[in-house]
Amino acid sequence: MTVTDTDDPYAAFDPMSQFVGTVAGDVRNPYPELARKRREEPVEIRSQTLYEGVAREVAYVYRYDDVAEVMRDHETFSSSPNRELMGLVMGPDLIVGLDAPEHRRHRSLVAAAFRAKALERETSLVREVLDELIDRFAGRGHAELVRELTYRFPVQVIAEILGVPRADHTTFHRWSMAVINVAADPVAGIAASEALRDYFSGIVAQRRADPSDDVIGDLVTAELDGEKLTDDEIYTFLRLLLPGGAETTYRATGNVLFALLSHDGAYDEVRADRSLLPQAVEEGIRWETPLLISQRAATCDTEIAGVPIPQGMVVVPNLGSANHDEAHWDEPEEFRLHRAPQPALMFGAGPHMCIGMHLARMEVRVAIDQLMDRLPNLRLDPSVEDVHIHGDAFRSPTQLPVLFG
């Protein structure tokens, strides 16, 4: 079926114009300063006003080994700041803000939603969503891939996975972005969170009455030692899928596409040999990590790289800096398609390693694979100047103008 712009539910809604920069930050290239920090001040203590509006001392951690230690040592470094920061709109039982043993219970119960069988089913769904979006501009010879593809498809995939009807996708996307941008507009974020809870309550009730083989069906029926998730725990997890499953995936897709299209021959080499696609994705999201920072809190007096960290201090491990650590990668600020693989920290580490990382990787791979199949001779539009990646909390390109055909 041919889809025209008049059929596009986003035609009257440009989410990028409303939300770009509100949570991302406007730093174009943070890496020289991060490299200086790794050399001169790998653990930086500075005063910062946090979510509760009170200035406190915060420890920023920049080197790979130190960042990995903070992420893995869940006994010394609690994930509670994530719950305090995001719980307002996500819900109190936020898995990324829980510590053991509650975290183990929640993770075990929601893991069914990301089992291999679900991933296989969702691969075909991702292709369908991508094809519908590409159909809108495939005959045009040019497109702006952020607004027309990378920003749209992850939320639509999540919506489809959760059983949201197509007619509700635009509203669902509006709510999603309001929740993600709650720091910029708390009133809108809280209202969107409540709307999502009400919306999901109907779907959860339907799945409890008539179980189905989808994510919400898995969450409703998941059981561990005779215990199931409560409805509120399900609502919290579903709201977390929005930033976890949509925001970072759209940014990761844009970052990998930009890497391939802006480095001579890289895109064509992968297009000719698709076996290179997985390593292109890994290197692309190491080179430009979509989410640069996380948060922890010291549960006791401790130290990081010899710097004293008192109990209760918030610790901010910088994943983007860790993934550019010269001690682990030669010339880390270069994108190298054939770089020897080694573990990076784009999905975190330890017990809180991103539970949806396999889904995210699959979505990025399939998106690029579909573009390579559908749009011959894809290239950046040379008439558009200064296409680049920006941000200091989240990073991605705000536009990817391309020509093809």
C-alpha positions in Angstrom: 0.0 0.0 0.0 1.3 3.5 -0.8 1.2 5.8 2.2 1.1 9.6 1.6 1.9 12.4 3.9 -1.8 13.1 4.5 -2.0 9.6 6.0 0.8 10.5 8.5 -0.5 10.8 12.1 2.6 12.9 12.8 1.9 15.4 10.1 0.6 18.0 12.6 3.1 17.0 15.3 6.8 17.6 15.2 8.0 16.2 18.5 11.6 17.2 17.9 10.7 20.9 17.8 9.2 20.5 21.3 11.6 18.2 23.0 15.1 18.5 21.5 17.6 19.8 24.0 15.4 19.7 27.0 17.0 16.6 28.5 20.0 16.1 26.2 22.1 19.2 26.8 23.7 21.3 24.1 27.4 20.3 24.3 28.7 19.4 20.8 31.9 17.6 21.7 32.4 16.7 25.4 35.2 14.3 24.7 38.3 16.6 25.0 37.1 17.8 28.4 36.3 14.2 29.5 39.8 13.1 28.4 41.2 15.9 30.5 39.2 14.7 33.5 40.4 11.2 33.1 44.0 12.4 33.1 43.8 15.1 35.8 40.7 14.5 38.0 39.3 11.0 37.3 37.0 11.4 40.4 35.7 14.9 40.6 33.8 16.2 43.6 31.6 19.2 42.9 28.5 20.9 44.2 25.4 20.4 42.2 21.7 21.1 42.8 19.9 17.7 42.5 16.3 16.7 42.0 15.3 17.7 45.6 16.4 21.3 44.9 19.2 21.2 47.5 22.9 21.7 46.5 25.0 18.7 47.5 28.4 17.4 46.7 28.4 14.9 43.9 31.2 12.5 42.8 31.7 12.3 39.0 33.6 9.2 37.8 35.3 9.2 34.4 37.7 6.3 33.9 36.5 2.9 32.6 37.8 0.8 35.4 36.3 3.0 38.1 33.0 3.4 36.3 32.7 -0.4 35.9 33.5 -0.9 39.6 30.8 1.5 40.6 28.2 -0.1 38.3 29.1 -3.6 39.4 29.4 -3.1 43.2 25.7 -2.9 44.1 26.4 -3.4 47.8 28.6 -0.3 48.1 26.8 1.8 45.5 23.0 1.8 45.7 20.8 2.6 42.7 18.3 4.5 44.9 19.0 7.9 43.3 17.4 6.6 40.1 14.2 5.8 42.1 14.2 9.2 43.8 14.7 11.0 40.5 12.5 9.0 38.2 10.0 7.5 40.6 7.8 10.6 40.4 6.6 9.7 36.9 7.6 6.1 36.6 6.3 4.8 39.9 7.8 3.8 43.3 8.8 0.2 42.3 11.2 1.3 39.6 13.5 -1.6 38.7 16.5 0.6 37.9 16.2 2.2 41.4 15.9 -1.0 43.4 18.7 -2.9 45.2 18.9 -6.6 46.1 16.9 -8.5 47.0 14.0 -6.5 45.6 15.9 -5.9 42.4 16.5 -9.6 41.8 12.8 -10.4 42.3 11.6 -7.8 39.9 14.3 -8.6 37.3 13.4 -12.3 37.4 9.7 -11.6 37.0 10.1 -9.1 34.0 12.8 -11.1 32.3 10.1 -13.2 30.6 9.2 -10.2 28.5 12.6 -10.3 26.9 13.0 -14.0 26.3 14.4 -15.3 23.0 11.0 -16.2 21.7 9.8 -12.7 22.2 12.8 -11.3 20.4 12.2 -13.5 17.4 8.6 -12.3 17.2 9.5 -8.7 17.6 12.1 -8.7 14.8 9.4 -9.2 12.2 7.3 -6.5 14.0 10.3 -4.0 13.8 10.6 -4.7 10.1 6.9 -4.0 9.5 7.1 -0.7 11.4 10.2 0.4 9.6 8.8 -0.5 6.2 5.7 1.5 6.8 7.8 4.6 7.7 10.2 4.1 4.8 7.2 3.8 2.4 6.4 7.4 3.2 9.6 8.8 1.6 11.1 6.0 -0.4 9.8 7.5 -3.7 11.0 11.0 -2.9 14.8 10.7 -3.2 15.5 12.6 0.0 14.5 12.4 3.6 15.4 13.7 7.1 15.9 10.4 8.9 15.7 11.6 12.5 12.2 13.1 12.2 11.0 10.7 9.6 12.4 7.4 10.9 14.8 7.1 13.9 12.7 9.2 16.3 9.5 7.5 15.4 10.1 3.8 15.0 11.2 2.8 18.5 8.1 4.2 20.2 5.9 2.7 17.6 7.6 -0.7 18.2 7.0 -0.4 21.9 3.4 0.6 21.3 2.9 -2.4 19.0 4.6 -4.7 21.5 2.3 -3.4 24.3 -0.9 -3.7 22.2 -1.5 0.0 21.7 -3.9 0.5 18.7 -2.4 2.3 15.7 -5.0 5.1 16.2 -3.4 5.9 19.6 0.2 5.9 18.5 0.5 9.7 18.3 -1.1 10.3 21.7 1.1 7.5 23.1 4.2 9.2 21.7 3.2 12.6 23.2 2.8 11.0 26.6 6.1 9.2 26.3 8.0 12.3 25.5 6.4 14.3 28.3 7.4 11.6 30.8 11.0 11.5 29.5 11.1 15.4 29.7 9.6 15.6 33.2 12.6 17.7 34.4 11.8 20.4 31.8 8.0 20.4 32.4 7.0 18.6 35.7 3.3 19.3 35.3 3.1 17.9 31.9 5.3 14.9 32.8 3.2 13.9 35.8 0.0 14.4 33.9 1.3 12.1 31.1 2.4 9.5 33.7 -1.1 9.4 35.1 -2.6 9.2 31.7 -0.3 6.2 30.8 -1.2 4.4 34.0 -4.9 4.8 33.2 -4.3 3.6 29.7 -2.3 0.6 30.7 -4.8 -0.4 33.4 -7.3 -1.3 30.7 -4.8 -3.4 28.8 -3.6 -5.2 32.0 -7.1 -6.0 33.1 -7.8 -7.4 29.6 -4.7 -9.6 29.8 -5.6 -10.9 33.2 -9.0 -11.9 31.9 -7.7 -13.3 28.7 -3.9 -14.0 28.8 -2.0 -13.4 25.5 1.5 -14.1 24.2 2.9 -10.5 24.3 4.9 -8.4 26.7 2.0 -7.4 29.0 0.7 -10.9 28.9 4.1 -12.1 30.0 4.2 -9.6 32.8 0.7 -10.5 34.0 1.4 -14.2 34.2 5.1 -14.1 35.3 5.5 -16.0 38.6 8.5 -16.6 40.9 8.1 -18.8 44.0 4.4 -18.3 43.8 4.6 -14.5 43.7 3.4 -12.3 40.8 3.9 -8.7 39.9 1.2 -6.3 41.2 -0.6 -4.1 38.8 1.3 -1.0 40.1 4.6 -2.8 39.5 3.5 -3.6 36.0 2.5 0.0 35.3 5.9 1.2 36.6 7.8 -1.2 34.4 5.7 -0.3 31.3 6.4 3.4 31.8 10.1 2.6 32.2 10.1 1.0 28.7 9.5 4.4 27.2 12.9 6.0 28.0 14.6 2.6 28.1 13.1 1.2 25.0 12.5 4.3 22.9 14.6 7.3 23.8 18.0 5.5 23.9 17.2 3.3 20.9 16.3 6.2 18.7 19.5 8.0 19.7 21.6 4.8 19.2 20.2 4.3 15.7 20.9 7.9 14.7 24.5 7.7 16.2 25.3 4.5 14.3 23.8 5.8 11.0 25.8 9.1 11.4 29.0 7.1 12.1 28.5 5.0 8.9 27.4 7.8 6.6 30.1 10.3 7.8 33.1 8.0 7.5 34.2 7.4 3.9 33.3 3.9 2.7 32.0 2.6 6.0 28.3 2.5 5.0 29.0 0.9 1.6 31.3 -1.7 3.1 28.6 -2.8 5.6 26.0 -2.7 2.9 28.1 -5.1 0.8 28.8 -7.4 3.7 26.0 -7.4 6.3 28.0 -9.7 8.6 29.8 -6.5 9.6 26.6 -4.9 10.9 26.7 -6.2 14.5 30.3 -4.9 15.0 29.3 -1.6 13.3 26.5 -1.2 15.8 28.8 -2.0 18.8 31.5 0.4 17.7 28.9 3.1 16.8 27.3 3.1 20.2 30.7 2.9 21.9 31.9 5.8 19.9 28.8 7.9 20.6 27.0 6.4 23.6 23.3 7.5 23.7 23.1 7.9 27.4 26.3 9.2 29.0 25.5 9.1 32.7 23.9 7.1 35.5 23.5 7.6 39.2 24.4 5.7 42.4 24.7 6.6 46.1 27.3 5.4 48.5 25.9 3.0 51.1 28.9 3.5 53.4 32.1 5.5 53.7 34.3 4.3 50.8 36.7 5.5 48.2 37.1 5.5 44.4 40.6 5.7 42.9 41.8 6.9 46.3 39.2 9.7 46.6 37.1 9.5 49.8 33.4 9.1 49.2 31.3 9.5 52.3 28.1 7.5 53.0 25.1 9.0 51.2 27.1 10.9 48.5 25.6 10.7 45.0 28.0 9.1 42.5 27.7 9.8 38.8 29.6 7.3 36.6 30.1 8.7 33.1 29.6 5.9 30.6 30.5 8.1 27.7 33.8 8.9 29.2 34.5 5.3 30.2 33.9 4.2 26.6 36.5 6.7 25.4 39.2 5.6 27.9 42.6 5.5 26.3 43.6 2.7 28.6 41.1 0.4 26.9 40.9 1.8 23.3 43.6 3.1 20.9 42.5 6.5 19.6 39.0 6.1 21.2 37.6 9.2 19.6 37.9 7.6 16.2 35.1 5.4 14.8 36.7 2.2 13.5 34.5 -0.3 11.8 37.2 -3.1 12.2 38.2 -2.2 15.8 39.0 -5.4 17.8 35.9 -6.0 20.0 36.1 -5.6 23.8 33.4 -4.9 26.4 32.1 -1.3 26.5 29.6 0.2 29.0 26.9 1.6 26.8 24.3 -0.7 28.5 25.9 -0.5 31.9 27.4 -3.3 33.9 26.6 -5.5 36.8 23.2 -6.5 38.1 21.6 -3.4 36.5 22.9 -4.0 33.0 20.1 -3.0 30.6 17.5 -5.8 30.5 16.4 -4.7 27.0 19.9 -4.5 25.5 19.3 -7.4 23.1 16.1 -5.8 21.9 17.8 -2.4 21.4 20.7 -3.9 19.4 18.2 -5.8 17.3 16.2 -2.7 16.5 19.3 -0.7 15.5 20.6 -3.5 13.3 17.2 -4.1 11.6 16.7 -0.3 11.0 20.1 0.0 9.2 19.5 -3.3 7.4 16.1 -2.1 6.1 17.6 1.2 4.9 20.3 -0.6 3.1 17.7 -2.8 1.4 15.2 -0.1 0.6 17.2 3.0 -0.3 20.0 2.6 -2.9 23.0 4.9 -2.8 22.0 6.4 0.6 24.3 9.3 1.6 24.3 12.5 3.6 22.9 15.5 1.7 25.9 17.6 1.0 23.8 20.8 0.7 23.0 20.7 4.4 25.9 22.0 6.5 27.1 21.1 9.9 25.3 17.8 10.5 26.6 16.6 13.8 25.8 14.8 17.1 25.3 16.9 20.3 24.3 16.5 24.0 26.0 16.0 27.3 23.5 13.7 29.0 21.9 12.1 26.0 23.7 12.3 22.6 22.4 11.9 19.1 22.1 13.9 15.8 19.2 16.3 15.7 19.0 15.8 11.9 20.2 13.3 9.3 19.4 14.8 5.9 20.0 12.1 3.2 19.7 11.6 -0.5 19.2 8.3 -2.2 18.4 6.7 -5.6 
